[in-house]
Amino acid sequence: MDVLAVASAHIDAATRAELRQLWDRAFGDRFSDHDADHAYGGVHVLVRAGDRLVGHASAVPRRIRFGAQPWRTVAYVEAVATDPDRQGEGIGRRSMETLQAEIATRWPVAMLSTGRATAFYEALGWERWRGRSFTETSSGVVPDGEHGGLMVLRRELSVVPDLSVDVTCEDRPGDAW
């Protein structure tokens, strides 16, 4: 298998189409056009087996506020997917290990939102967020209840010393987190 890290700006139209097909295979109708848009703007890890795209993970810059701290730009992990026919082969682990190495060179902290894959990310060093979560909207800051699936990867512990404070993201189309 070939594992490649590449910036969004260097992903051509054919690869974008392959990515959409991978996401559709992996997530079905749970992956919207907004979700696809959220995956771009940062760095991607592409995993190929021969000429077939079988794995992906990306990290994009997001502005997040931890407790009463000022807004901070962190990595936000998006669109982690493994071809369903290839799950259980370590593709997801390789994707995330490579992405985490890329994150370490760019950001002191990374976050993601997951539902069923909490144990997978914990095995890679991610921690569950224990505080409440909010979204900064045009109407103000609103609780969003996402906190149950939020996870954090702290490269610099001083940036987020307390995982029980409130965390706020800026709103965006589709899912805020």
LINMO-V312509 format. One record per backbone hydrogen bond with DSSP energy under -1.0 kcal/mol. NH is the residue of the N-H (numbers start at 1). CO is the residue of the C=O. Records with the same first field share a line. If there is no record, write none. Layout:
NH->CO / CO
//
This chain:
2->48
4->46
6->44
8->42
10->7
11->8
16->12
17->13
18->14
19->15
20->16
21->17
22->18
23->19
24->20
25->21
26->22
27->23
28->24
30->27
31->28
36->32
37->33
38->34
40->37
43->59
44->6
45->57
46->4
47->55
48->2
49->52
52->49
54->47
55->47
56->81
57->45
58->78
59->43
60->76
62->74
64->72
65->168
67->166
69->66
72->64
74->62
75->109
76->60
77->111
78->58
81->56
83->54
86->83
89->86
94->90
95->91
96->92
97->93
98->94
99->95
100->96
101->97
102->98
103->99
104->100
106->103
107->103
110->153
111->75
112->151
114->149
121->117
122->118
123->119
124->121
125->122
126->121
127->152
129->150
130->163
131->163
134->167
135->142
136->169
137->140
140->137
142->135
144->133
149->146
151->112
152->127
153->110
155->108
156->108
159->156
167->132
168->65
169->134
170->63
171->136
//
